[in-house]
Amino acid sequence: MGPSTPRQRHPEGTVEVVREAMTMALYLSIVLLAMLVALPTKNGVRSVQGGPVAHGLGLVELIWGTALGLALAHWFSFQLTARVFGGGKVTRRDVDTGVAQLAAAIGVAAFCTVPVFLFDETRDVQMAAFVPAAIVGAAGYAVGRTGGRSRQWSLVLGGVAAFLGLTVAGIKNLLLGH
C-alpha cells in the first residue's frame, strides 16, 4: 500500500483549512520573493526604489508590511466572499480558514525575517529571498512524497517548484517594470 494523501488521513474540513493556509503561504512566498529580488541596489546593497537602503529593521518592516498588508487584504476578501456564499453568514470553517491563512502569513514573514538578523547588510536580502524559494520548494517536495514518489524524485520536484516560483516572481516583476 502506497503513502496516504492528506485527504485520506484527515476529515474533509481540516484538509480544506490546511489547503487554504498552504495556498496563502505559497502566494505570499512568491510575492515576497518577487519583492526581494526586485529591490534595486546601491553600491551593492539593496534599497527600496532608490530610497533608504533596505536592510536590518528597514528590511524587516518591508517584509512584515508586505505580509500583513496582503494577509489583511486577503482576510477581508475571504470574509466578504464567505458571506456571499453563506447567505450573509460566516461559518465556523470560514473563521478557522481565515485564522489559518493569517497564521500562514505570519509564519512566512517570521521565517523570512530570520536571515535579516543572521547576516550582514551585504547578504541579508539574498538570504531572506532564499526562504520563500525554499518554502515553494518544500511544497513541491510534498507533492512528490504524497504522490508516492521517491525522496530523490521529490527533491527534483521541489527544485522544479522553486524554479517555477522564481519564474512566476520574475514575470510579476517584469509586468510591473522592475
C-alpha positions as CSV (number, residue, x, y, z in Angstrom):
1,M,0.0,0.0,0.0
2,G,1.4,3.4,-1.0
3,P,1.6,6.6,1.0
4,S,-1.7,8.1,2.0
5,T,-2.7,11.6,1.0
6,P,-3.8,14.3,3.4
7,R,-7.4,13.7,2.3
8,Q,-7.2,10.1,3.3
9,R,-5.8,10.9,6.8
10,H,-7.9,13.9,7.9
11,P,-11.5,15.0,7.9
12,E,-12.6,17.0,4.8
13,G,-12.9,20.3,6.7
14,T,-9.4,20.0,8.1
15,V,-7.9,19.4,4.7
16,E,-9.7,22.4,3.2
17,V,-8.4,24.7,6.0
18,V,-4.9,23.4,5.7
19,R,-5.0,23.7,1.9
20,E,-6.1,27.3,2.2
21,A,-3.3,28.0,4.7
22,M,-0.8,26.4,2.4
23,T,-2.2,28.4,-0.5
24,M,-1.7,31.6,1.4
25,A,1.9,30.6,2.4
26,L,2.8,29.9,-1.2
27,Y,1.1,33.0,-2.6
28,L,2.9,35.2,0.0
29,S,6.2,33.4,-0.6
30,I,6.0,34.2,-4.3
31,V,5.1,37.8,-3.6
32,L,7.9,38.2,-1.1
33,L,10.3,36.5,-3.4
34,A,9.4,38.9,-6.2
35,M,9.8,41.9,-3.9
36,L,13.1,40.8,-2.5
37,V,14.7,40.0,-5.9
38,A,13.4,43.3,-7.3
39,L,15.0,45.6,-4.7
40,P,17.4,47.9,-6.5
41,T,21.0,48.0,-5.3
42,K,23.1,51.0,-4.2
43,N,26.8,50.3,-4.0
44,G,26.0,46.6,-3.9
45,V,23.4,47.0,-1.1
46,R,19.7,46.7,-1.9
47,S,17.5,49.7,-1.4
48,V,13.8,50.5,-1.9
49,Q,13.1,52.5,-5.0
50,G,16.4,54.3,-4.8
51,G,15.5,55.4,-1.2
52,P,17.0,54.3,2.1
53,V,18.9,51.1,1.9
54,A,16.6,48.2,2.9
55,H,18.5,46.1,5.4
56,G,18.2,45.4,9.1
57,L,15.0,46.8,10.6
58,G,14.0,48.5,7.3
59,L,14.0,45.1,5.6
60,V,12.1,43.6,8.5
61,E,9.5,46.4,8.1
62,L,9.3,45.8,4.4
63,I,8.8,42.0,4.8
64,W,6.2,42.3,7.6
65,G,4.4,45.3,6.0
66,T,4.0,43.3,2.8
67,A,3.0,40.1,4.6
68,L,0.5,41.7,6.9
69,G,-0.9,44.0,4.2
70,L,-1.6,41.1,1.9
71,A,-2.9,39.0,4.7
72,L,-5.3,41.8,5.7
73,A,-6.5,42.3,2.1
74,H,-7.0,38.5,1.7
75,W,-8.8,38.3,5.1
76,F,-11.2,41.0,4.0
77,S,-11.8,39.4,0.6
78,F,-12.2,35.9,2.1
79,Q,-14.7,37.1,4.7
80,L,-16.7,39.0,2.2
81,T,-16.8,36.1,-0.2
82,A,-17.7,33.7,2.7
83,R,-20.8,35.9,3.4
84,V,-21.8,35.9,-0.3
85,F,-21.7,32.1,-0.4
86,G,-23.0,31.7,3.1
87,G,-26.2,33.6,2.9
88,G,-24.7,36.6,4.7
89,K,-23.2,34.5,7.5
90,V,-19.8,33.2,8.2
91,T,-19.4,29.6,9.3
92,R,-17.0,28.1,11.9
93,R,-15.0,26.7,9.0
94,D,-14.8,30.1,7.4
95,V,-13.4,31.5,10.6
96,D,-10.9,28.6,11.0
97,T,-9.8,29.1,7.4
98,G,-9.2,32.8,7.9
99,V,-7.2,32.2,11.1
100,A,-5.2,29.5,9.3
101,Q,-4.4,31.9,6.4
102,L,-3.4,34.6,8.8
103,A,-1.2,32.2,10.7
104,A,0.4,31.0,7.5
105,A,1.2,34.6,6.5
106,I,2.7,35.3,9.9
107,G,4.8,32.1,9.7
108,V,6.2,33.0,6.2
109,A,7.1,36.6,7.4
110,A,8.7,35.2,10.5
111,F,10.8,32.7,8.6
112,C,11.8,35.4,6.0
113,T,12.9,37.7,8.9
114,V,15.3,35.3,10.4
115,P,18.1,35.8,7.9
116,V,17.9,39.6,8.4
117,F,19.3,39.1,11.9
118,L,21.8,36.3,11.0
119,F,23.5,38.0,8.1
120,D,25.1,41.4,7.5
121,E,23.6,44.0,5.1
122,T,25.5,42.7,2.1
123,R,23.8,39.3,2.3
124,D,20.6,39.7,4.3
125,V,18.3,40.4,1.3
126,Q,19.7,37.5,-0.7
127,M,19.4,35.1,2.2
128,A,15.9,36.4,3.1
129,A,14.9,35.7,-0.6
130,F,16.1,32.1,-0.2
131,V,13.4,31.5,2.4
132,P,10.3,31.9,0.2
133,A,12.0,29.9,-2.6
134,A,12.7,27.1,-0.1
135,I,9.0,27.2,1.1
136,V,7.8,26.8,-2.5
137,G,10.4,24.0,-3.0
138,A,9.2,22.3,0.1
139,A,5.7,22.3,-1.3
140,G,7.0,20.7,-4.5
141,Y,8.8,18.1,-2.4
142,A,5.5,17.4,-0.5
143,V,3.7,16.9,-3.8
144,G,6.2,14.2,-4.7
145,R,6.0,12.4,-1.4
146,T,2.2,12.5,-1.1
147,G,2.1,11.3,-4.7
148,G,4.2,8.2,-3.8
149,R,7.4,9.4,-5.4
150,S,10.9,8.6,-4.0
151,R,12.8,11.1,-1.9
152,Q,15.2,11.7,-4.8
153,W,12.4,12.4,-7.3
154,S,10.6,14.5,-4.8
155,L,13.7,16.6,-4.4
156,V,13.7,17.1,-8.1
157,L,10.1,18.2,-8.0
158,G,10.9,20.5,-5.1
159,G,13.7,22.1,-7.2
160,V,11.3,22.5,-10.2
161,A,8.7,24.1,-7.9
162,A,11.3,26.5,-6.5
163,F,12.4,27.4,-10.0
164,L,8.8,27.9,-11.2
165,G,8.1,30.0,-8.2
166,L,11.1,32.2,-9.0
167,T,9.9,32.3,-12.6
168,V,6.4,33.5,-11.5
169,A,8.1,36.1,-9.3
170,G,10.2,37.2,-12.3
171,I,7.2,37.5,-14.6
172,K,5.4,39.5,-11.9
173,N,8.4,41.9,-11.7
174,L,8.6,42.1,-15.5
175,L,4.9,43.0,-15.7
176,L,5.5,45.7,-13.1
177,G,8.5,47.1,-14.9
178,H,11.1,46.2,-12.2
